[in-house]
Amino acid sequence: MSVSLDLSVACTGFTDTAQGHTVYNVSCRASLEGATMKKTFTVDKRFSEFEELHKALQPLLPSIPSAFPVAKTMMTTEATKRERVDKFQDYLRGAVSAAGPSPPGLLLKFLAVDVKTLQQAAVSSDASAPSPIGNVTADEDRGTPFGVASAPASSDANEALRDGIKRDNTAECVRLLDGKADPNFRDRRGDCPLHLACMFNRTQVVKALLEHGADMTLKNAAGELPTKIAPVTLRMKMEKFSTQGKF
């Protein structure tokens, strides 16, 4: 029986192994569609494994490129590897988008997504859901697991900021941040705007968030810093901002 899933994928970097290989670090946040509890699955894949995935996926998802969009090179420099990180991320996001809510099993296997784990998480989340107190849950009233004393209810401006990040509308995000939007608010999944902007690789939105006081030390529900889920180039810009105040 097929299940509907909500997937967000990022290629977060690369690692050179002791065996002389380069593996690319993939992170996928997944949940059953409509569920609030997301799980993060991480896996390391070699270039050849991306190629094999494409060969298997292309007949199933004809809207993705017919040829694998990341070229092999004779010499693989550090710059080449960083460039591949961004290209692999774009490729995986395109595949996830083309697959829709019911991705092929081979794509889930590549991303190390375990559907049984998601089903168990959804059942556990439903069973332990706190009773609401106004617009803030009981857990939020006592303090959250994210290292902040309290979690304010999301305002309309905050929700609009979240939507603006998803739509890649930098001008709207800046307008909201100049107004009443909180750059550190948490959505119902535990993500701050900075997490969302990093996940979608919204470079200019990340810059605006940081300039408006977004806190890079806040973790999401999976215990991840925004820099953990940011592509390599964006992460370097964020780290530069944290040390030099320049993006």
C-alpha positions, 0 to 999 in steps of 0.5 A: 500500500502506497503512503503519501510523504512530505520530503525536504532534501539537502546535500550538506557537504562532502567528506574525503574518506580514508580509502581515498573516496569522496562521499557527499552528505545527504540529509532528508527531513521526512514525514507522512503527509499532514503529520507534524513530526518530521524525522531526519535521515542522513546518508553518504553517497559517492558520485557513482551512486548518484549516477546509478540512481539517475539511470534507475529514476529517469524511466520512472520520472521522465520530467527529470533531465534525460542525461545526468546533469553532473559531469565527471571530471579528470581532476576533482579539486576542492572547488569541484567538490563544492560545486557538486554539492550544490548540483547534487542538491538541485538534482535531488530536489528536482527528483523529489519534486517530480516524484510528488507525495508518493516517491519510488521506493528506490529514491527512498532507499537512496535517501535512507528514508524508512517509512516504518520509522515515520509511521511509528513517529506519527503514531507516537506524536498523536499519542503524546500531543499536548492539549492546547492552551490558547495559541500555545501548547502546554509544552511551549508554555513550560519551555521547549527542547530547543534551548529557549525559555518560551515559544511565542505563538506564530503571528500572521506576519510570521506565517507570511514570512514562512510562506515568502521563504518557500516562494523565494520572495526576498522582497516580501521577506525583507518587508515583513522583517522590517515590520512585525515578523520575528526572525527567530519564531518557530513553526509547528515543526520546530523550524526557525525561518533560518532553518527553512531558508537554509533548507531551500538555499535562499541565500538573500533571505538568509542574509536578510534574516541574519541582518535582522537578528536571526540566531544561528545557534537555535536548533530545530526539533531534530537538534540541527543548527541552520548551518547543518542543513545549509549547502556548503557555499551558503554555510561559508557565507553564514560563518563569515557573517558570524565572525566578521559581520559581513555576508 
